[in-house]
Amino acid sequence: MSEIPKYISPSQAAMWLRCQAQWKYRYVDGLKSPPSAALAFGKAFDNMSNAVYSLKMVTGETANDTADLFAAEWDKAKVQVELWEDEDPAKLLDQGTTLATLWRNDIAVTVQPVGVQVPANLIADDGTQIHGIVDTVAQVGDNHKVVHELKTKAKSMSEADIQRSLQVPIYAEAVGTNQVQWDVAVKTKVPKTQVIQTTVTPRDVRGAVSQLVGAKRQINASVQSGDFLPNRQNMMCSKRWCAYWEQCEKDHGGTVPS
């Protein structure tokens, strides 16, 4: 029997709710796959943002060379991609450098960070440990804080997306604020940025904690029994979006959609 995990994170819970088999391959078997082009792009953008905000905490100034910083991070991230499918690394570089400049001018200059990659830890009433990492915590005024999460997407996001997120209430509660802002870099034909804001209520926090506690309880039972079901009905179950599709077909039969 595998060891029961000591804690759960919003990202783990989201994967569990999406597909138990996928969670098992990642967190029990420890299977890791080369990142997709989209994941590598997101990592490069995150690293650029972290560097800019870390420096700004010290100097109070927003770096001007965000495009160059992204390009340097992209050079490191892209070598890990094995399957490019229909993505073009040169096009992604152009999109990334354009978006890095837009992100700086539209968003970063307005943010005064007080924390980068901040641990978000909660303990539920039943003792369940919840852990996560907040991208950036910003200060507004004397005492008010805002959680900033950076997203890189192929298309625009909506207010419904932020309302569905398990991260948002958990991170807000852990930081001690009710304000969360998603800063979105959108890789459309004409790259653009989005700012999506929400106010987290106690009801939101209770709902997110309840889902994470329930997911952790189910995970514990599955680890003890060894039963992890694939979710072939989920729209993300495809050879394009799941790196474990081949192993899943071997273990569970059937065909993962293309």
N, C-alpha and C positions, 0 to 999 in steps of 0.2 A: 504494500500500500504506500502511496506517495505521501509526503508530509503535507499536512493541512497548512495553507498559508496563514501567516500571522496577522495580516491586514488586507484591506481591499482599497483600491483607488477608483476614482470615477472612470478612468479609462479601462481598467480591468472589468468593472461592472458593465460598462457599455459593450465590451467585447463579449462578455458572458451572455448578456441579454440578446446579443446579435447571433451568437453561435457558440454552444458549449464545446463542440469539437475544436473549433478554432482556439478557444481559450485553453483547452487542454494541450494542444500542440505548442502553444506559446509559453504557458506558465508551468505546466507539468513536465512536458518532454523537453522544454527549452530549445525548441527548434527555431532558428532564426534564418531569415532569408534576406538576400540582398535587397536594399530599398528600391522602390519604384522611382521613376524620375520625379513624380510628384512629391514623394516623401523626401527625396534628396534636396529638392528645391526648397521645401518647407524647412528642412534642417539648416540649409545655408542662410535662409532669411532669418530664422530664429537666432542663429549665431551672430549675424550682423546686428540685429536688434539688441541682443544682450550686450554686445561690445559697446554700442552707442550709448545705451542707458547706463551701463556701468561707469563709463567715462563721465557722463553727465552728472552722476551723483557726486563726483569729485569736483568737477570744474563748473557745473551749472550751465555749460554750453552744449548745444547740439552739434555733433560733428558734421562737417560739410562733405566728407568723402564717403558717404553711404554707398554710392554706386561702386566705388573701388573696393570697399569692404565686402559688399555682396559678391563681387567678381572673384575675390580671393577665396571666400568661403565656398563658392560654387566650384572652383577648381578642385578643392579638396573633396567635396561631396559627390561630384559627378563620377569620380573614378570607382565608386562603390556600386554604381548602377550596372546591371548586366543585361537586362531586357528593356530596351528603349521603346519598343512597340512603335507607335506613330509619333513619338516625341522627338524633337530635334534639340540637342544640347546647345547649339548656337542660338536658336530662337529663344530658348529658356534663359540663356544668359542675357539676351537683349531685354526680355520681359523683366527679368530680375533687377537689372541695373536701372531700368525705367521706374519700376515699382519702388525700389529702394529710395530713389530721389523723391518720388511722390509721397511715400510714407514719411520721410523726413519733413518735407515742407507742409504736408497736410495734417500730420498727427504728432510726430515726435517733438517738434518745436513747442507744442502746447502742453507737453507732459513733463512734470517734475518728479522723476522716479526717486523713491526712497528704499526700494528693494528690487532685486533682480533674481529670478529663480528662487523664490521664497517658499520654504516648506509650508504646507497647509495640512495641519494635523487636527483631527477631531476624535473624540471617543463617544460612541453612541451610548444610550442608556443601558443597553445590555452588555456593554464592554467591548463591542466591536471597534477595532482600530481602523480609522480611515485616514489615508495619507494621499497627498498629491503635491504638485509643484506649481506655484503661481508664476506666470511669466514675469509680470511686473506689478509692483504696488506703487501708486503715485500719490503724492500729497496735494490736496486742494485746500487752500486756506490754512488755518492753524491746526485743526484737529481732524479734518475730513480726509478719508482715504478712498481711493478708487482702485479696483482690480482691473488690470489691463491684460487681455489675452490676445495674442497675435495669431491670425489665421491667414493662410495662403490658399486660395481657392481658384478653380477654373471658371466659376460663375458666381454671380452675386448671391449673398446670403440674405436671410430675412429675419424679422423679429421673431418669427416662430422658431427658427433654428436656435436662437439663444434661450428661448423659453423651454425648449426640450432638453437642453444640456444638463447633465448631472454635475458637471464641473462648476457651473455658475453659482448655485446656492452653497455648495460645499466650500468653495474658495472664498466667497463673501463672508460666510460665517467664521471661517478659520482666521481671516484677516481682521475681522471685526468691523465690517462695513456692510452697507446694503446696496452699494453701487458697483456695477460691473460694466465694463465697456469692451466690446470686441473691436479690434483694429484689423480690418480685413484688406489684404492685398489681392486684388482680383486679376487673374491672368486672361482677361478678355482680349479681343483683337486690338482694342485700344485699352491698355492697362489702366486701372483705376483703383482708388481706395474707397473703403466704406467705414463708417463708424456706426456701430449698433450698440445702444445703451439699454440697460434695464435696471429696475429697482427690485431687489430681492426682498420678499416678505418672509415672516416666520413660517407661514404655510409652505412656501417654496422649500425652505430648509428642511422642514419635517418630511415633506414628500421625498426629497432627494436622499435624506438619511434613511428613510424607510426602504427605499429601493436598494440602496447599498447594503443595508443589513439583511434584507431578504435575499439578495444575490449571494452574499457571503454565506448565509445559511445553506443555500442550495449548493454552492461550491463545496462546502465542507462535506455534505452528504455524498456528492458525486465523487470526491476524492476518496472517500471511504469505500464506496461501492464500486468505483471504477467505471461508472456509466456516464458517458458524455455524448450527447446527441447532436448530430449535425442539423443545421436549420436550412434545408434546401429551399424553403419557401421565402427566405429573406432575399430582398432585392440585391443585397451585397454578396450573395452566394454566387460567385462566378469565377472563372479562370482568370479574368482580368483583375478582380479585386481581392482575391484570396490566394496568398502564396502557398497555402497548404492543400490546395484542391486535389493534387495528385495523391498525397498521402490519405486524404479523406476518402477518395474513391477506393483505394486499396482496403481501408479499414471498414468502410461502411457500405461499399457497393454503390450502385446507381451511377449517375453521370452528373457532374457539376457543369452547369451551363457555361457556354463560352462568353 
